[in-house]
């Protein structure tokens, strides 16, 4: 599970470095059925992380039910303190 949290921290850093304008752009894509869509990129990113969190919770629950110690699952505790600017 430690590598999962390392990826989460890496994702958070990458998101923080993004320019706000990029989140306001539209993104066109095709779903797994080949249907085309054009949606707001920022809202798609928000959906991606919400959906990922949902599944992370499912995995954590299943492991806990099998008495597997999943360790710290609160990402807030894994985010390092930063200095005020």
C-alpha positions, 0 to 999 in steps of 0.5 A: 500500500505504501507505493499507492500513497507515493503515487497519490503524493506524486499525483497531487504535486502534478495537479498543483503544478498545472495552470488553472487555464488547462482545467477550463479547456474542453477535452474530446474523447471516445469511451469504451463503446466508441462514443465521442464526447466533449467535456470540461477537462477540470470536471473530468479530472475531478471525476477521475479522482473521486472515482479512484477514491471510491475504489480505493475505499472498496479495496481497503474495506475488502482487505480489512474484512480479511484482517489485513492491516492496510496501514494509514489510509488518511492521505492528509496524514501523508501530505508533508507540511509546507511553509506559508508564503 
